[in-house]
Amino acid sequence: MPRKAGRGPEETRRALLDAAATVIRTRGVSASLDDIARAAGVSKGGLLYHFPAKDALVRTLAQDLLDEFRTAVRAAVDPADTAPGRLTRAYVRASLDTSYDEAAVRETFALIAQLISIPEIAELARADAEKWERDLHDDGLPDDVLTLVVAAADGACTAPLWGAGIDVAATRKLEQQLLALTRTG
């Protein structure tokens, strides 16, 4: 299958990652490169041009998800906020962002559940979690406040996974309470 006309290398790479996310989420990590290439509208050779092996594609997909959250947190940093807890407050805002569709949140968690079953990806996620732990610890909040705030934000953001709807008003209230804890810590 030829490359889609007008699509450049970065667009094709993004299409492959998006297709891999969809196919792996629905068919599991045993999904074939042929399935992923077909879903992206490229040949298997085109896929292999961008990702020389399935492991490389899956690792890039997992890293993309981790990077996407880091980017969201960086975007949520208030430039006027210079007080201790600045990064933690951005983490809370990014974690409790209700602008996402509940179905998209569930799909992302379903993809993560598939990917985390791969030992190399589990190690990548562990390393990312350790980096978050260091970065947030260096943010200047007392450890007990940091633990409580991050655990609450992480727990609340996974509610759609368990079928709980995103109650925007309740989420905003929780966000304000968590942010307040970071300022009185």
C-alpha positions, 0 to 999 in steps of 0.5 A: 500500500503506497504512502498517502499523498501529501503526508510527510515523514513526521505525519506518517510517524504520527499516523503509525503511533496513533494506529499502533495505539488503536490496534494494540488497545483493541487487539493486545500487544500481540497485534501484528505489524501488518495490522498496524501498517494497514490501520495507518494506511502504509505498507509494512515496509513503510512502517519498518522504515520508521520503526525497524522492529515492533519493539521500537514501535511499542517503546516509542508509543509508550514513551510518547504517552509518558512525554504527553503527560510531561508536556501537559504538566509543563503547560499547566505550570503557572509562570507567575507562580514561584512558590514551593509546590509550583510543579506539584500544582501543575501536576494536579491541574494536568491530572485533573483536566476535565477537558478530555472525553471520558471515552478517550481517558478509558481508551488511554488506560486500556492502552497503558494496561496492554503496554505495561504487560511488556517488561521493557515498558514496565521498566520504562514506566518505573523509570519515569515514575522515579523521575516524577518522584524526584522532580516532585520531591525537589518541588519544596513541599513537605513529603506528607503533603506531597504524598497526599496531593499526588495520590489524590490527583492520581486516584481521581484521574483514574476514576473513568477507568472504573466506570465513574463519570467525570463530575466536573464540579466535583473534580474542580472542587477537589482540584482547588482543595489539593491546590490549597494543600500545596500552599499551606503545606 
